[in-house]
Amino acid sequence: WIADSQGIKPGNRMPSYPVLTGRELRDLAAYLDSLK
């Protein structure tokens, strides 16, 4: 979802982050999950 959010759900407000490494994507996902 984070790497290609527009490919999953076109028109959503979250930008895609295709240049992040796998580690960076996991870290970003963990951060977003901590905001709940």
N, C-alpha and C positions, 0 to 999 in steps of 0.2 A: 504494500500500500504506500509506504513512504517513498520508495524509489520511483514509482510511476503512478501516483494518485490519479492523474488525469486519464491514464489508460484504464484504470479500474472503474472510475466513476467520472466521466467527462463533465466539466462544468462545476466541480466542487471547488470550495474556497482554499483548499490546501495546495500549496505548490509542490511540484515534484522535485526530488533531489537525486537525479541520476548520477551525479559525480561523486557521491559519498561511497566510501568503502563499506564492506560488510560490517566491520567493527563500528564504524561511525553510525550506520543505520541502526544497529542494535542499541548503541548508546542513546541515540535520539529516541528510539522507541521506549527505552527504559525511562528516560526523562519525561516523555509525554504520559506514560503510564503513572508516573509519580504525581502528576497533577490532578489525578482523580480526587 
